[in-house]
Amino acid sequence: MGWIIAIIVGGVAGWLASLVMARDASMGIFWNIIVGIIGALIGNFLAGALFGIEGTIQSFNLTGFIIAIVGAIVLLGIANLVQRGRVR
């Protein structure tokens, strides 16, 4: 059951991050889910290392959701930097 929640929450987090980073037109639902799940991993690593905050998207809570969105934004920012040479 946790993986189903992770896929749903990851998809929403990836979609919101793609809206913030103006990449929504170039991404489909599959990539939104992938970006959201990888972003959650990146966000949990950064939040745990920097602030001691832990969150998960396998059992939905607000902290894990926000961490997933921030991590997905960081991931898309890195992708923009690599692809276009700038973060927008």
N, C-alpha and C positions, 0 to 999 in steps of 0.2 A: 504494500500500500504506500510505503514511503517513496518509492520510485515514481509512482503515478503523480503524487503531490509534487515531487521534485521537477517532473517534466512540465506540469501545468504552471507552477510558480516560476520555473526557469523561463518558460515561454513568455509569460507576462513581464518578467524582469528584463529579458532581452528585448522585448518589444518597446518597453518604456525607455530603455537605454538607447535604442536605435532612434526613437523620436527625439530624445535630448541631443544626440550627436548628429542629427539630420542625415541618417543613413537608412531610414525606413523604406525608401523606394527601392533600394538595392538589395534588400534582404527579404527572404521568405520566412514562413513560419518555422521551417526546419532550422534555419540559421539563427532565428530568434531564440529557439529552445537551446541550441548549442551554446550560443553566446551567454544566455542566462545561466546555464549550469556551470560553464567554465568561469563566468564572472562571479558566481557564488563561491567557487573554490578560491579564486583570487581575492575576493572580498573578505572571506573568512581568514585567509592567511594574513592579509594586511591588518585587519581589525584585531586579530589575536596578537600579532607581533607588536603592533603600535599601541593599542589601547587596552588589550586584555579582554576584549569583547568577543564572545562566541555566539554564533547563530547558525541555524541550519535551515535548509529549505525542504528537508524530508518530513518534518512535522511543522506545519505552517505557523509562524509567529512573525510579528511585525519587525523585530530586530533582524531576523534572518532575511526577510524580504528586502529591507532597506540595504543590508550588506550586499545582497545579490545584485541590486540595482547599481550600487556604487561600484562594485567589482566589474559589472558588465560595461559601465561607462569607462572605467579604466582600460578594459580590454579593447573597446572600440576606439578609444583615444590612441592606444598603441598601434592598432591596425591603421588608423588614419595617418599616423606619423610614418609608418613604414610604406604605405601605399602612395600617399600624396606629398610626403615631406613636411606636413604641418598638421597640427591638431586644430580642428575647427569646432 
